[in-house]
Amino acid sequence: MLKTKYITSDDYFSYFGENLAKFFDENDNPSDAMNAFLLRIENRMEAFINARCFKNIGACWRVFTDFQKEHYKRALLEQAYYVVHNGDLSVDSGYDPMKGEVSSVNSIQSRVLSQNAINELKTCGIWNRKITADSDLSIFYWG
């Protein structure tokens, strides 16, 4: 059985009041499909933050305050909601049916994360695109 790190389908239900299971086809183990989806949300958010915000969530989580942990979880839940209701936008989803053309990489990247998720990341202090002394990459600049 897959195990998520930060959020669960119960968290999703408590936060949004809708059962995540209704969005997945029935199979032998529907909880695995939901957990796989939530784990993918967690992994993609973590990769985005590690790459773009110069933070290591695995290291930060251990020293986060309860306030920061709560808002990071909310960011993950908001992103899960966004993907469930709008589809998964990734860097290879470049066709814009409204315009009938391939969208630019910048346009796609601006829509990958939910604005509500970004607001939660800003609230907990993760959304910072500057390399700081506590960034993992700081050894290259202040080493």
Secondary structure, DSSP 8 states (H G I E B T S, - for coil): ----SS--HHHHHHHHSS-GGGGS---S-HHHHHHHHHHHHHHHHHHHHHHHS---HHHHHHH--HHHHHHHHHHHHHHHHHHHHH----TT--EETTTTEE--HHHHHHHSS-HHHHHHHHHTT----S--TTSGGGHHHH-
